[in-house]
Amino acid sequence: MSDSNPTRRRSGTSYDVARRAGVSQSAVSRAFRDGGSVAPATRARIVAAADALGYRPNAIAQGLITRRSNLVAVIISNLTNLYYPEVLAALTAKLSARGIRVLLFTLAAESDVDEVLDQVWRYQVDGAVVAARLSPMQFEAFRNRDIALVLYNRDGGTSPVASVSCEFAAGETLLIDGLIAAGCRSFGVIAGPADSTVGEAHVRDACAHLALAGIIEVPLDRGDFSYESGHAAALRLIRGHKLDAIIAANDVMALGAMDAARIDCNIAIPENLSIVGFDGVAPAQWRSYRLTTIRQPVGRMTEAAVSMLIERIENPSIGPERRLFAGDLIRGASARLAP
């Protein structure tokens, strides 16, 4: 049967490109492979021949040869933090620059990770960056499948695994000490979902430091990390207690708490109530909020996560490693902090 479109041209093969450029097929393969050893002039000749012939390497076929899919899974809870789009953009850019594509898997809650992992296995990914809590059995499943794994803002507990985390304790100490030194004595806490490892760590560390200062009774309410839930939790805390300060487990809930206090309850911030958060998301520094918070160094953390993941994809024998990055105290206008 003849081609119904006589102007349609068959795309060239790697053999055609090699013949036109006057090189071997292996040179063509190296020219289109990240890190392939080809002289610049030779590469330019090969690319020109490929463009003329309409040739593009088949990623699936290359994966069969190299036994690599060049796919990386990123698993993120879609309620955890507003800064995760920034994290995802940075991860995607850094991995794409290395010829690796990202498959995004989102969780409604961290406890849903089992269902997502069933999907991840089907794509035969080379590695995964996971911002969710994993069980020892799930860590073992990654090892059994030879999938490189790096945890983002999580640690593996007793399981040996690579991880990148923000160390909040020093920033939290400065924040709470500053509030106490400024005269705050009655604190409320807005926590996130109980299955959020990071959110629970923020709350646990804050309450522990308050206890060291002799502040034991700390009323707690919970949200789901959203603005609306922070707003509702703040209203319950304010109407049920006389508070000097509210500590929210993330910035977005803190923003909701600020609006609940100043708009719904007509409370002057920070004169009559201080509100602080954690994360350092961009909206927190909008002029209408200027939230006092602890900012995570997202750029450096994502750079470390990608570097660690690539190392373990290329050399699976590399052992576990944990990299910690300090959070920065951002002195905004939402809290009275002593210098």
Backbone as numpy.savetxt, mean C-alpha at the origin, in Angstrom:
# Nx Ny Nz CAx CAy CAz Cx Cy Cz
-9.22 -20.45 -48.42 -10.08 -19.25 -48.42 -9.19 -18.01 -48.42
-9.45 -17.07 -49.34 -8.60 -15.89 -49.44 -8.96 -14.88 -48.37
-7.99 -14.04 -48.02 -8.20 -12.99 -47.03 -9.19 -11.98 -47.59
-10.25 -11.69 -46.83 -11.28 -10.75 -47.30 -10.77 -9.32 -47.33
-9.64 -9.06 -46.66 -9.06 -7.71 -46.66 -7.69 -7.77 -47.33
-7.60 -7.44 -48.63 -6.35 -7.58 -49.35 -5.27 -6.63 -48.85
-5.68 -5.55 -48.13 -4.66 -4.60 -47.65 -4.09 -5.02 -46.30
-4.70 -6.04 -45.70 -4.22 -6.47 -44.38 -2.85 -7.12 -44.52
-1.94 -6.77 -43.65 -0.58 -7.28 -43.73 -0.28 -8.18 -42.54
0.34 -9.31 -42.81 0.73 -10.22 -41.73 1.85 -9.60 -40.92
1.70 -9.64 -39.60 2.76 -9.13 -38.74 4.00 -9.99 -38.88
5.16 -9.35 -38.82 6.41 -10.08 -38.92 6.68 -10.93 -37.69
7.53 -11.92 -37.87 7.96 -12.78 -36.78 9.35 -12.36 -36.32
9.80 -12.95 -35.23 11.15 -12.64 -34.76 12.19 -13.05 -35.81
11.90 -14.10 -36.59 12.81 -14.53 -37.65 12.90 -13.44 -38.73
11.73 -12.87 -39.08 11.71 -11.80 -40.08 12.50 -10.58 -39.60
12.33 -10.25 -38.34 13.04 -9.10 -37.77 14.55 -9.36 -37.78
14.93 -10.56 -37.37 16.36 -10.90 -37.34 16.98 -10.81 -38.72
16.25 -11.32 -39.72 16.78 -11.30 -41.10 16.90 -9.87 -41.61
15.89 -9.04 -41.33 15.91 -7.66 -41.81 17.01 -6.84 -41.12
17.21 -7.10 -39.82 18.21 -6.34 -39.07 19.61 -6.91 -39.20
19.71 -8.13 -39.78 21.01 -8.76 -39.93 21.60 -9.25 -38.62
20.71 -9.79 -37.74 21.17 -10.30 -36.44 20.56 -11.68 -36.23
20.92 -12.31 -35.12 20.35 -13.61 -34.78 19.01 -13.43 -34.08
18.21 -14.51 -34.05 16.94 -14.44 -33.35 17.14 -14.22 -31.85
18.22 -14.77 -31.31 18.48 -14.59 -29.89 18.74 -13.11 -29.58
19.37 -12.39 -30.52 19.60 -10.96 -30.33 18.28 -10.21 -30.31
17.34 -10.61 -31.16 16.01 -10.00 -31.16 15.34 -10.23 -29.81
15.44 -11.45 -29.30 14.84 -11.78 -28.01 15.44 -10.93 -26.90
16.76 -10.79 -26.91 17.42 -9.99 -25.86 17.05 -8.51 -25.96
16.85 -8.03 -27.18 16.53 -6.62 -27.38 15.20 -6.24 -26.76
14.27 -7.20 -26.69 12.95 -6.92 -26.15 12.77 -7.45 -24.73
13.88 -7.88 -24.13 13.82 -8.37 -22.76 14.52 -7.39 -21.84
13.85 -7.04 -20.71 14.44 -6.11 -19.76 15.78 -6.67 -19.28
16.81 -5.84 -19.37 18.13 -6.26 -18.93 18.89 -7.07 -19.95
18.29 -7.29 -21.13 18.96 -8.07 -22.17 20.22 -7.37 -22.66
21.27 -8.14 -22.89 22.56 -7.57 -23.29 22.63 -7.42 -24.81
22.41 -6.18 -25.27 22.47 -5.86 -26.70 23.10 -4.47 -26.84
24.03 -4.33 -27.78 24.66 -3.04 -28.03 23.60 -2.03 -28.46
23.72 -0.77 -28.03 22.71 0.25 -28.36 22.42 0.36 -29.86
23.48 0.33 -30.69 23.28 0.45 -32.13 22.51 -0.75 -32.67
22.83 -1.93 -32.16 22.14 -3.15 -32.59 20.68 -3.11 -32.16
20.45 -2.67 -30.92 19.07 -2.57 -30.43 18.25 -1.61 -31.30
18.86 -0.49 -31.66 18.15 0.49 -32.50 17.81 -0.11 -33.85
18.72 -0.90 -34.42 18.47 -1.53 -35.73 17.34 -2.57 -35.61
17.34 -3.30 -34.52 16.30 -4.32 -34.31 14.94 -3.66 -34.13
14.88 -2.59 -33.32 13.61 -1.90 -33.08 13.08 -1.30 -34.38
13.98 -0.75 -35.20 13.55 -0.17 -36.48 12.98 -1.26 -37.39
13.62 -2.42 -37.41 13.13 -3.54 -38.23 11.78 -4.03 -37.72
11.65 -4.10 -36.39 10.39 -4.56 -35.79 9.26 -3.60 -36.11
9.54 -2.29 -36.05 8.51 -1.30 -36.36 8.08 -1.40 -37.82
9.05 -1.61 -38.69 8.74 -1.71 -40.11 7.88 -2.93 -40.42
8.09 -4.01 -39.67 7.37 -5.27 -39.91 6.13 -5.42 -39.02
5.91 -4.48 -38.12 4.75 -4.60 -37.23 4.91 -5.69 -36.21
6.15 -5.97 -35.82 6.41 -7.06 -34.88 6.39 -6.56 -33.44
5.74 -7.33 -32.58 5.81 -7.11 -31.15 5.93 -8.47 -30.47
6.84 -8.58 -29.49 7.01 -9.88 -28.82 5.75 -10.29 -28.08
5.49 -11.58 -28.05 4.33 -12.14 -27.37 4.69 -12.39 -25.91
4.05 -11.63 -25.01 4.39 -11.73 -23.59 4.12 -13.12 -23.04
3.05 -13.76 -23.50 2.72 -15.10 -23.00 3.77 -16.10 -23.46
4.17 -15.99 -24.73 5.19 -16.90 -25.24 6.51 -16.69 -24.51
6.87 -15.43 -24.23 8.09 -15.17 -23.49 8.02 -15.78 -22.10
6.84 -15.71 -21.48 6.69 -16.29 -20.15 6.88 -17.79 -20.15
6.44 -18.45 -21.24 6.64 -19.89 -21.34 8.12 -20.24 -21.42
8.87 -19.38 -22.10 10.31 -19.63 -22.25 11.03 -19.37 -20.93
10.72 -18.24 -20.29 11.43 -17.86 -19.07 10.83 -18.50 -17.81
9.66 -19.13 -17.96 8.93 -19.70 -16.83 8.55 -18.63 -15.81
8.33 -17.42 -16.31 7.87 -16.32 -15.49 6.65 -15.71 -16.15
5.65 -15.37 -15.35 4.45 -14.73 -15.91 4.62 -13.22 -16.03
5.59 -12.67 -15.33 5.79 -11.21 -15.26 4.53 -10.52 -14.75
3.83 -11.20 -13.86 2.66 -10.65 -13.19 2.90 -10.63 -11.69
2.47 -9.56 -11.04 2.56 -9.45 -9.59 1.19 -9.08 -9.05
0.75 -9.78 -8.02 -0.53 -9.47 -7.38 -0.32 -8.42 -6.29
-1.23 -7.46 -6.23 -1.26 -6.50 -5.13 -2.61 -6.67 -4.43
-2.56 -7.01 -3.16 -3.78 -7.29 -2.39 -3.94 -6.21 -1.33
-5.05 -5.47 -1.40 -5.28 -4.31 -0.55 -6.72 -4.33 -0.05
-6.91 -3.97 1.21 -8.26 -3.78 1.73 -8.79 -2.44 1.26
-9.94 -2.43 0.61 -10.42 -1.18 0.03 -11.02 -0.23 1.05
-11.06 -0.62 2.33 -11.53 0.28 3.37 -10.41 0.79 4.26
-9.21 0.27 4.05 -8.17 0.52 5.04 -7.73 1.97 5.08
-7.32 2.54 3.97 -6.77 3.89 4.02 -6.93 4.60 2.70
-7.14 5.91 2.78 -7.25 6.73 1.58 -5.93 6.82 0.84
-4.81 6.60 1.56 -3.53 6.74 0.89 -3.19 5.53 0.02
-3.96 4.46 0.06 -3.63 3.28 -0.74 -3.66 3.51 -2.24
-4.53 4.38 -2.79 -4.39 4.69 -4.22 -3.01 5.24 -4.55
-2.44 6.04 -3.64 -1.08 6.54 -3.83 -0.09 5.40 -3.81
-0.28 4.47 -2.89 0.59 3.29 -2.80 0.49 2.47 -4.08
-0.74 2.23 -4.54 -0.95 1.42 -5.74 -0.32 2.08 -6.96
-0.48 3.39 -7.10 0.10 4.10 -8.24 1.62 3.98 -8.22
2.22 4.11 -7.04 3.68 4.02 -6.94 4.16 2.60 -7.24
3.47 1.60 -6.71 3.85 0.21 -6.98 3.74 -0.10 -8.47
2.64 0.31 -9.08 2.42 0.03 -10.50 3.49 0.68 -11.36
3.84 1.93 -11.06 4.85 2.63 -11.85 6.21 1.96 -11.73
6.58 1.59 -10.51 7.91 1.00 -10.29 8.00 -0.41 -10.89
6.92 -1.18 -10.81 6.93 -2.53 -11.38 6.85 -2.48 -12.90
6.04 -1.57 -13.44 5.93 -1.44 -14.89 7.26 -1.07 -15.51
8.04 -0.26 -14.81 9.36 0.14 -15.33 10.28 -1.06 -15.47
9.95 -2.14 -14.78 10.74 -3.37 -14.86 10.07 -4.42 -15.75
9.04 -4.01 -16.50 8.37 -4.94 -17.40 7.41 -5.88 -16.71
6.96 -5.53 -15.52 6.08 -6.39 -14.74 4.72 -5.72 -14.63
3.65 -6.48 -14.83 2.30 -5.95 -14.76 1.66 -6.30 -13.42
0.78 -5.41 -12.97 0.15 -5.56 -11.66 -1.29 -6.05 -11.82
-1.66 -7.04 -11.02 -3.05 -7.48 -10.91 -3.54 -7.04 -9.53
-4.58 -6.21 -9.51 -5.08 -5.67 -8.25 -6.23 -6.53 -7.72
-6.13 -6.89 -6.45 -7.18 -7.63 -5.77 -7.56 -6.85 -4.52
-8.84 -6.46 -4.41 -9.28 -5.68 -3.25 -10.14 -6.52 -2.32
-10.05 -6.19 -1.04 -10.79 -6.90 0.00 -11.81 -5.97 0.62
-13.03 -6.45 0.80 -14.01 -5.67 1.54 -13.61 -5.59 3.00
-12.98 -6.66 3.49 -12.44 -6.70 4.86 -11.22 -7.63 4.83
-10.30 -7.40 5.74 -9.07 -8.20 5.72 -9.35 -9.68 5.93
-10.44 -10.00 6.62 -10.77 -11.40 6.87 -11.24 -12.12 5.62
-11.44 -11.39 4.50 -11.89 -12.01 3.25 -10.73 -12.49 2.38
-9.52 -12.48 2.91 -8.35 -12.72 2.08 -8.35 -14.12 1.47
-8.93 -15.11 2.14 -8.95 -16.49 1.60 -9.60 -16.54 0.22
-10.72 -15.85 0.07 -11.44 -15.87 -1.21 -10.58 -15.25 -2.31
-9.85 -14.19 -1.99 -9.01 -13.52 -2.98 -7.83 -14.40 -3.36
-7.24 -15.09 -2.40 -6.09 -15.94 -2.70 -6.46 -17.05 -3.68
-7.68 -17.55 -3.61 -8.11 -18.57 -4.58 -8.03 -18.02 -6.00
-8.29 -16.73 -6.17 -8.18 -16.11 -7.50 -6.71 -15.87 -7.88
-5.92 -15.47 -6.90 -4.50 -15.17 -7.16 -3.79 -16.40 -7.71
-4.04 -17.56 -7.14 -3.34 -18.78 -7.58 -3.57 -19.07 -9.06
-4.74 -18.70 -9.58 -5.08 -19.03 -10.97 -4.22 -18.27 -11.98
-3.67 -17.15 -11.58 -2.90 -16.34 -12.52 -1.41 -16.67 -12.54
-1.00 -17.58 -11.68 0.40 -18.01 -11.62 1.34 -16.79 -11.56
1.05 -15.90 -10.63 1.86 -14.69 -10.47 3.25 -15.06 -9.97
4.22 -14.18 -10.29 5.59 -14.40 -9.82 5.75 -13.95 -8.37
4.96 -12.99 -7.95 5.09 -12.46 -6.60 3.85 -11.71 -6.18
3.84 -11.26 -4.93 2.68 -10.54 -4.41 3.12 -9.55 -3.34
2.48 -8.37 -3.38 2.60 -7.40 -2.30 1.25 -7.39 -1.60
1.24 -7.69 -0.31 -0.01 -7.89 0.40 -0.13 -6.91 1.57
-1.17 -6.09 1.55 -1.47 -5.17 2.64 -2.69 -5.69 3.38
-2.57 -6.87 3.93 -3.66 -7.51 4.67 -3.06 -8.56 5.60
-3.82 -8.95 6.58 -3.35 -9.94 7.54 -3.43 -11.34 6.93
-2.35 -12.10 7.04 -2.31 -13.48 6.55 -2.08 -14.43 7.72
-2.63 -15.62 7.59 -2.44 -16.65 8.61 -1.20 -17.48 8.30
-0.68 -18.23 9.26 0.47 -19.11 8.98 0.21 -20.07 7.82
-1.03 -20.57 7.70 -1.35 -21.47 6.59 -1.28 -20.74 5.25
-1.69 -19.49 5.23 -1.62 -18.71 3.98 -0.19 -18.39 3.60
0.66 -18.10 4.60 2.09 -17.93 4.30 2.66 -19.20 3.69
2.27 -20.33 4.24 2.76 -21.61 3.73 2.27 -21.85 2.30
1.06 -21.40 1.98 0.55 -21.57 0.63 1.38 -20.79 -0.38
1.83 -19.59 -0.02 2.72 -18.84 -0.91 4.04 -19.58 -1.10
4.61 -20.10 -0.02 5.88 -20.82 -0.12 5.74 -22.07 -0.97
4.66 -22.80 -0.79 4.46 -24.05 -1.55 4.32 -23.79 -3.05
3.85 -22.62 -3.40 3.67 -22.26 -4.82 4.86 -21.47 -5.38
5.89 -21.29 -4.56 7.10 -20.55 -4.97 6.75 -19.14 -5.45
5.84 -18.49 -4.75 5.46 -17.13 -5.07 6.14 -16.19 -4.08
6.96 -15.27 -4.59 7.63 -14.32 -3.72 6.59 -13.43 -3.04
6.84 -13.09 -1.79 5.84 -12.36 -1.01 6.51 -11.26 -0.20
5.91 -10.07 -0.24 6.32 -8.96 0.63 5.06 -8.38 1.25
5.04 -8.25 2.56 3.93 -7.63 3.25 4.12 -6.12 3.30
3.04 -5.39 3.09 3.10 -3.92 3.12 2.36 -3.43 4.35
3.09 -2.76 5.23 2.54 -2.23 6.48 1.94 -3.32 7.34
2.50 -4.48 7.26 2.12 -5.61 8.10 3.41 -6.32 8.47
3.35 -7.17 9.49 4.48 -8.06 9.74 3.96 -9.48 9.84
4.84 -10.41 9.67 4.42 -11.80 9.62 4.27 -12.47 10.96
4.45 -11.73 12.04 4.38 -12.36 13.37 5.48 -13.38 13.51
5.11 -14.61 13.78 6.10 -15.68 13.94 6.47 -16.33 12.61
5.79 -15.95 11.52 6.09 -16.53 10.21 7.24 -15.77 9.54
8.22 -16.49 9.01 9.36 -15.83 8.35 8.94 -15.28 6.99
8.88 -13.95 6.86 8.43 -13.34 5.62 9.02 -11.94 5.51
9.21 -11.48 4.27 9.70 -10.12 4.04 8.57 -9.13 4.26
8.89 -7.98 4.85 7.85 -6.98 5.10 8.43 -5.58 5.12
7.56 -4.63 4.79 7.87 -3.19 4.85 6.80 -2.55 5.72
7.23 -1.82 6.73 6.26 -1.23 7.67 6.66 0.17 8.07
5.65 0.94 8.48 5.90 2.25 9.07 5.90 2.10 10.58
6.94 2.57 11.21 7.07 2.49 12.66 6.48 3.77 13.25
5.28 3.63 13.85 4.54 4.79 14.33 4.86 5.16 15.77
5.48 4.25 16.51 5.56 4.44 17.96 6.20 5.77 18.34
7.32 6.13 17.70 8.00 7.38 18.06 7.11 8.59 17.78
6.44 8.59 16.62 5.55 9.69 16.28 4.36 9.76 17.22
3.81 8.59 17.57 2.69 8.55 18.49 3.08 9.11 19.86
4.29 8.78 20.29 4.77 9.27 21.58 4.84 10.80 21.58
5.41 11.37 20.51 5.47 12.82 20.41 4.07 13.43 20.40
3.17 12.81 19.65 1.81 13.33 19.52 1.09 13.32 20.87
1.09 12.18 21.55 0.36 12.06 22.81 1.02 12.89 23.90
2.35 12.87 23.97 3.04 13.70 24.96 2.74 15.18 24.74
2.67 15.58 23.46 2.35 16.97 23.15 0.96 17.35 23.58
-0.01 16.43 23.40 -1.38 16.70 23.83 -1.47 16.81 25.35
-0.82 15.91 26.05 -0.86 15.92 27.51 -0.19 17.18 28.05
0.96 17.54 27.45 1.68 18.73 27.90 0.87 20.00 27.64
-0.02 19.94 26.64 -0.87 21.10 26.34 -2.11 21.16 27.23
-2.27 20.17 28.12 -3.36 20.20 29.08 -4.46 19.19 28.87
-4.37 18.33 27.86 -5.41 17.32 27.60 -5.34 16.23 28.67
-6.47 15.92 29.27 -6.52 14.87 30.30 -7.58 13.81 30.01
-8.57 14.16 29.20 -9.65 13.22 28.89 -9.61 12.90 27.40
-9.37 11.63 27.08 -9.17 11.21 25.69 -10.25 10.22 25.26
-10.66 10.32 24.01 -11.49 9.31 23.37 -10.78 8.77 22.15
-11.11 7.53 21.77 -10.45 6.88 20.64 -11.49 6.39 19.64
-11.24 6.66 18.35 -12.06 6.08 17.28 -11.21 5.01 16.61
-11.56 3.76 16.83 -10.83 2.64 16.26 -11.45 2.23 14.93
-10.70 1.42 14.17 -11.23 0.86 12.92 -11.80 -0.52 13.15
-12.05 -1.28 12.10 -12.57 -2.64 12.24 -11.60 -3.50 13.06
-12.13 -4.39 13.84 -11.31 -5.22 14.72 -10.36 -6.14 13.95
-10.65 -6.42 12.67 -9.77 -7.32 11.91 -8.66 -6.57 11.17
-8.54 -5.25 11.41 -7.48 -4.47 10.78 -6.24 -4.48 11.66
-5.18 -5.13 11.21 -3.96 -5.25 11.99 -3.35 -3.89 12.29
-3.24 -3.04 11.26 -2.61 -1.73 11.44 -3.45 -0.84 12.33
-4.76 -0.78 12.09 -5.63 0.06 12.89 -5.61 -0.33 14.36
-5.64 -1.62 14.63 -5.61 -2.09 16.01 -4.28 -1.77 16.67
-3.19 -1.84 15.88 -1.87 -1.50 16.44 -1.82 -0.03 16.84
-2.37 0.86 15.99 -2.41 2.29 16.33 -3.12 2.50 17.66
-4.30 1.90 17.79 -5.12 2.09 18.99 -4.43 1.49 20.21
-3.89 0.30 20.06 -3.22 -0.37 21.18 -2.03 0.45 21.68
-1.21 0.92 20.75 -0.03 1.70 21.15 -0.43 3.01 21.80
-1.46 3.67 21.26 -1.90 4.95 21.83 -2.44 4.75 23.24
-3.26 3.74 23.44 -3.83 3.49 24.77 -2.74 3.09 25.77
-1.76 2.32 25.30 -0.66 1.93 26.19 0.13 3.15 26.64
0.37 4.07 25.73 1.13 5.27 26.09 0.31 6.18 27.01
-0.99 6.26 26.78 -1.84 7.03 27.68 -1.84 6.42 29.08
-1.85 5.09 29.15 -1.82 4.42 30.44 -0.55 4.72 31.21
0.58 4.82 30.49 1.85 5.17 31.14 1.78 6.56 31.76
0.95 7.43 31.16 0.79 8.78 31.68 -0.29 8.86 32.75
-0.86 7.69 33.14 -1.87 7.65 34.19 -3.28 7.85 33.69
-3.47 7.85 32.36 -4.82 8.02 31.80 -5.33 6.63 31.41
-6.16 6.06 32.27 -6.60 4.67 32.12 -7.95 4.56 31.43
-8.89 5.40 31.84 -10.24 5.34 31.30 -10.27 6.09 29.96
-10.30 5.34 28.89 -10.31 5.94 27.55 -11.49 5.36 26.77
-12.60 6.08 26.65 -13.76 5.55 25.89 -13.38 5.32 24.44
-13.90 4.23 23.88 -13.55 3.83 22.51 -14.82 3.58 21.72
-14.82 4.05 20.49 -15.89 3.76 19.54 -15.24 3.25 18.27
-16.00 2.57 17.43 -15.41 2.00 16.21 -16.07 2.53 14.95
-15.24 2.64 13.90 -15.74 2.95 12.57 -15.18 1.94 11.59
-15.37 2.22 10.28 -14.85 1.29 9.26 -13.80 1.98 8.39
-13.15 3.01 8.94 -12.12 3.82 8.28 -12.70 4.86 7.32
-14.01 4.93 7.20 -14.62 5.91 6.29 -14.91 7.22 7.01
-15.08 8.28 6.23 -15.44 9.59 6.77 -16.74 9.51 7.57
-17.75 8.84 6.98 -19.07 8.77 7.63 -18.99 8.08 8.98
-18.20 7.00 9.05 -18.12 6.26 10.31 -17.35 7.06 11.36
-16.35 7.84 10.94 -15.64 8.70 11.88 -16.53 9.79 12.42
-17.37 10.34 11.54 -18.33 11.37 11.93 -19.31 10.82 12.97
-19.86 9.64 12.71 -20.85 9.05 13.62 -20.21 8.66 14.95
-19.01 8.09 14.91 -18.33 7.69 16.14 -17.99 8.90 17.00
-17.55 9.98 16.36 -17.23 11.20 17.12 -18.46 11.76 17.81
-19.61 11.76 17.13 -20.85 12.25 17.75 -21.19 11.44 19.00
-21.03 10.13 18.91 -21.34 9.29 20.08 -20.37 9.58 21.23
-19.09 9.73 20.91 -18.11 10.01 21.96 -18.34 11.37 22.60
-18.57 12.37 21.77 -18.74 13.74 22.29 -20.01 13.85 23.14
-21.08 13.21 22.71 -22.35 13.30 23.44 -22.36 12.44 24.70
-21.43 11.47 24.75 -21.41 10.59 25.92 -20.32 10.91 26.92
-19.37 11.79 26.54 -18.23 12.04 27.43 -17.75 13.49 27.28
-17.15 14.00 28.33 -16.48 15.31 28.26 -15.03 15.06 27.88
-14.65 15.41 26.66 -13.34 15.05 26.12 -12.50 16.28 25.83
-11.19 16.11 26.03 -10.23 17.12 25.63 -9.62 16.80 24.26
-9.59 15.51 23.93 -8.94 15.10 22.68 -9.55 13.80 22.16
-9.56 13.67 20.83 -9.98 12.43 20.17 -8.83 11.96 19.28
-8.49 10.68 19.43 -7.46 10.05 18.59 -8.17 9.09 17.64
-8.03 9.33 16.34 -8.66 8.45 15.34 -7.60 7.54 14.73
-8.00 6.31 14.39 -7.05 5.31 13.89 -6.59 5.58 12.47
-7.27 6.47 11.75 -6.77 6.90 10.44 -7.24 8.33 10.17
-6.68 8.95 9.16 -6.96 10.35 8.89 -8.39 10.59 8.43
-8.93 9.69 7.61 -10.26 9.92 7.05 -11.31 9.97 8.16
-11.21 9.06 9.13 -12.15 9.11 10.26 -11.92 10.37 11.09
-10.67 10.80 11.19 -10.38 12.04 11.93 -11.04 13.25 11.26
-11.05 13.27 9.92 -11.70 14.36 9.21 -13.21 14.35 9.49
-13.81 13.17 9.51 -15.23 13.06 9.86 -15.48 13.53 11.27
-14.55 13.20 12.18 -14.69 13.63 13.58 -14.59 15.15 13.70
-13.70 15.76 12.92 -13.57 17.22 12.96 -14.87 17.89 12.56
-15.49 17.40 11.49 -16.75 18.01 11.03 -17.89 17.75 12.01
-17.90 16.58 12.63 -18.92 16.29 13.64 -18.82 17.26 14.81
-17.58 17.53 15.24 -17.38 18.41 16.39 -17.72 19.86 16.07
-17.16 20.37 14.97 -17.30 21.81 14.74 -18.61 22.19 14.06
-19.19 21.29 13.26 -20.43 21.63 12.54 -21.66 21.16 13.32
-21.65 19.88 13.74 -22.84 19.33 14.41 -22.92 19.73 15.88
-21.74 19.85 16.53 -21.74 20.12 17.98 -21.25 21.51 18.34
-20.87 22.29 17.32 -20.44 23.68 17.53 -19.30 23.78 18.54
-18.35 22.88 18.44 -17.17 22.86 19.31 -15.99 23.47 18.56
-15.32 24.39 19.19 -14.16 25.03 18.57 -12.95 24.09 18.59
-12.35 23.91 17.41 -11.16 23.06 17.27 -10.00 23.96 16.85
-8.88 23.92 17.55 -8.51 23.01 18.64 -8.73 23.61 20.03
-9.36 24.80 20.12 -9.46 25.49 21.41 -10.14 24.62 22.48
-11.24 23.95 22.11 -11.99 23.17 23.10 -11.92 21.67 22.88
-11.37 21.25 21.74 -11.22 19.82 21.47 -10.12 19.62 20.44
-9.18 18.76 20.77 -8.11 18.41 19.82 -8.46 17.09 19.16
-8.20 17.01 17.84 -8.46 15.77 17.09 -7.21 15.45 16.26
-6.74 14.20 16.35 -5.54 13.79 15.62 -5.82 12.48 14.90
-5.00 12.20 13.87 -5.17 10.97 13.11 -3.84 10.29 12.86
-3.86 9.32 11.94 -2.67 8.61 11.49 -2.77 8.41 9.99
-1.72 8.57 9.26 -1.54 8.24 7.84 -0.82 9.34 7.08
-1.39 10.57 7.17 -0.81 11.66 6.40 -1.33 11.70 4.98
-2.63 11.41 4.78 -3.20 11.46 3.44 -3.31 12.91 2.98
-3.34 13.12 1.68 -3.34 14.48 1.14 -4.52 15.34 1.61
-5.77 14.83 1.61 -6.89 15.69 2.04 -6.74 16.19 3.48
-5.99 15.48 4.31 -5.82 15.90 5.70 -5.13 17.25 5.81
-4.41 17.64 4.76 -3.70 18.92 4.79 -4.41 20.00 3.98
-5.63 19.73 3.52 -6.42 20.78 2.89 -6.63 21.91 3.90
-6.76 23.13 3.43 -6.82 24.29 4.31 -8.00 24.24 5.27
-9.07 23.58 4.87 -10.25 23.51 5.74 -10.08 22.50 6.88
-9.03 21.66 6.81 -8.79 20.67 7.86 -7.44 20.87 8.56
-6.36 20.80 7.83 -5.00 20.90 8.38 -4.88 20.02 9.63
-5.11 18.73 9.42 -5.13 17.76 10.51 -3.74 17.51 11.07
-3.67 17.41 12.40 -2.44 16.97 13.05 -2.40 15.45 12.97
-1.30 14.89 12.45 -1.29 13.46 12.16 0.14 12.94 12.10
0.26 11.64 11.87 1.54 10.98 11.63 1.55 10.54 10.17
2.51 11.05 9.40 2.55 10.76 7.97 3.48 9.59 7.67
3.00 8.71 6.79 3.83 7.58 6.35 4.66 7.98 5.13
5.93 7.55 5.06 6.77 7.84 3.89 6.46 6.87 2.75
5.33 7.10 2.08 4.82 6.16 1.08 5.84 5.87 -0.03
6.50 6.92 -0.54 7.45 6.73 -1.63 8.57 5.78 -1.27
9.18 5.99 -0.11 10.30 5.14 0.30 9.83 3.74 0.63
8.63 3.62 1.19 8.11 2.29 1.53 7.80 1.47 0.29
7.18 2.10 -0.72 6.87 1.36 -1.95 8.14 1.00 -2.71
9.12 1.90 -2.71 10.40 1.60 -3.35 11.04 0.38 -2.71
11.01 0.32 -1.38 11.58 -0.83 -0.67 10.80 -2.10 -0.96
9.46 -2.01 -1.00 8.64 -3.20 -1.26 8.93 -3.79 -2.63
9.03 -2.93 -3.64 9.32 -3.41 -5.00 10.71 -4.02 -5.07
11.69 -3.35 -4.49 13.06 -3.86 -4.50 13.15 -5.23 -3.84
12.52 -5.37 -2.68 12.55 -6.65 -1.97 11.84 -7.74 -2.74
10.72 -7.39 -3.39 9.97 -8.38 -4.15 10.76 -8.87 -5.35
11.34 -7.94 -6.12 12.12 -8.33 -7.30 13.30 -9.20 -6.90
13.97 -8.85 -5.82 15.10 -9.67 -5.34 14.65 -11.09 -5.07
13.48 -11.26 -4.49 13.01 -12.60 -4.12 12.43 -13.35 -5.30
11.92 -12.64 -6.30 11.50 -13.31 -7.53 12.72 -13.86 -8.25
13.77 -13.06 -8.32 14.98 -13.47 -9.04 15.84 -14.44 -8.25
15.74 -14.40 -6.93 16.54 -15.29 -6.09 15.69 -15.76 -4.92
14.91 -16.85 -5.10 13.99 -17.32 -4.06 14.69 -17.74 -2.76
16.00 -17.91 -2.79 16.70 -18.35 -1.58 16.93 -17.23 -0.58
16.65 -15.96 -0.97 16.83 -14.84 -0.04 15.87 -15.00 1.12
16.39 -14.84 2.33 15.59 -15.06 3.53 14.68 -13.91 3.89
13.96 -14.06 5.00 13.03 -13.01 5.44 13.77 -11.76 5.88
13.10 -10.63 5.79 13.69 -9.34 6.12 12.56 -8.37 6.45
12.79 -7.53 7.45 11.79 -6.52 7.79 12.44 -5.15 7.74
11.85 -4.24 6.94 12.35 -2.88 6.85 11.33 -1.93 7.49
11.80 -1.13 8.43 10.95 -0.19 9.15 11.29 1.24 8.74
10.25 2.04 8.55 10.42 3.45 8.20 9.70 4.30 9.24
10.36 5.35 9.68 9.77 6.20 10.72 8.67 7.08 10.14
7.58 7.23 10.91 6.52 8.16 10.53 6.87 9.56 11.02
6.40 10.57 10.32 6.70 11.96 10.66 5.49 12.62 11.31
5.74 13.33 12.41 4.68 14.09 13.06 4.39 15.36 12.26
3.14 15.53 11.83 2.70 16.72 11.11 1.88 17.58 12.07
2.41 18.74 12.41 1.71 19.64 13.33 0.72 20.49 12.54
-0.53 20.12 12.56 -1.55 20.87 11.85 -2.26 21.85 12.75
-3.52 22.14 12.40 -4.32 23.10 13.17 -5.47 22.44 13.91
-5.48 21.11 13.99 -6.61 20.42 14.61 -6.36 20.04 16.06
-5.16 20.33 16.56 -4.84 19.92 17.94 -3.89 20.93 18.58
-4.07 21.08 19.90 -3.11 21.88 20.68 -2.00 20.95 21.15
-0.82 21.17 20.63 0.35 20.38 21.01 1.38 21.29 21.63
1.92 20.87 22.76 3.03 21.63 23.33 4.26 21.40 22.46
5.15 22.38 22.37 6.36 22.23 21.53 7.20 21.03 21.97
